[in-house]
Amino acid sequence: MTYNITVLDGDGIGPEICEGAVTVLRAVGKKFGHEFIITHMPIGGRAIDEEGTPLPEKTLKSCLASDSVLLGAVGGPKWDNLSGDARPEAGLLAIRKEMGLFTNIRPAKLWKNLAETSPLKSELVKGGVEITIVRELTGGIYFGRREKGFDEEGREFASDTEKYTREEIERVAKVACELAMKKKKKIISVDKANVLESSRLWRRVVHEYVSENFPEIDVEDMFIDNCAMQIVKNPARFDVVLTSNIFGDILSDEAAEVTGSIGMLASSSLGETKRGLYEPIHGSAPDIAGKDEANPIATILAAGMMLRDSFSLTAEHAAIEAAVQKVLDDGYRTADIMSEGMKKIGCKKMYGLIAHNIER
């Protein structure tokens, strides 16, 4: 089988970790008889420097013509002083919107042999942690009306509007329900319904949708501030978490840190079709860019999610996860997951070992 993949390397460590993921995909292709046609395109800061925009038209066309898209990371201090629509992150928001990717799925899994890297006490994580956060991706405050200027009294102000429609909430709730049916049939829906009108609509629509379409699923409501506390107090209680764009952005990073390192966690952004956008949840880490210190595992696992969720290659996805586990079992660690007695290696060595374990 032949698959066309657009790779958006992005900024900072993006090119390094994407090189790792592509190397592993080549190993998968060699072992299982697939051809992955890779097209690299600019996005974010690099695209601003080369094309004058964070999402060039040629990049968008390539993404829309591909079978799926793999992204590294965008942003960095070089572009911090640009206006909102001209910043690297605007390219990421735009590509999600243009591809119709309204759901972000972020699994936060504590991998075997990495419990010692979690900042939580051992008794809190000894039973394992696997939190799947389902985040609405193309609505809410990130895409609401923006205003700035001076009010009638001459005071400078800025505002961003949180807005959701019933349809936006229902379609992301459907994704969460389909995941929950494969797991424990429980969803924690996170909002701030005691304060926000948008959250009150969110809560009502979620309950109506689930009761009408997935009555076997139990839905528990939780305020965002309490959820943030409970994730570090009792992470084992969580399974599928359904929430809005901004709350999901915050909670997924917190859940990632509970598992030890955001360098281990991948995510997928999906819409109505099989074509998705797959990426690590971490940023561009410009302070270590080019130093061979980055952890490529999250991006490699993102490529694995692509094989499973967009291409239905379940055996190939399992091979990637098994290869990652084997490298961890053998005691190899990048700096972010390093612990006493382990063997510290760099980015290239890490993805080289993973690819080798797949090929053999």
Secondary structure, 3 states (H helix, E strand, C coil): CEEEEEEEEECCCHHHHHHHHHHHHHHHHHHHCCEEEEEEECCCHHHHHHHCCCCCHHHHHHHHHCCEEEEEECCCHHHCCCCHHHCHHHHHHHHHHHCCCCEEEEEEECCCCCHHHCCCCHHHHCCCCEEEEEEECCCHHHCCCEEEEECCCCCEEEEECCCCCHHHHHHHHHHHHHHHHCCCCEEEEEECCCCCHHHHHHHHHHHHHHHHHCCCCEEEEEEHHHHHHHHHHCHHHCCEEEECHHHHHHHHHHHHHHCCCHHHCEEEEECCCCCCEEEECCCCCHHHCCCCCCCCHHHHHHHHHHHHHCCCCHHHHHHHHHHHHHHHHCCEECHHHCCCCCEECCHHHHHHHHHHHHHC
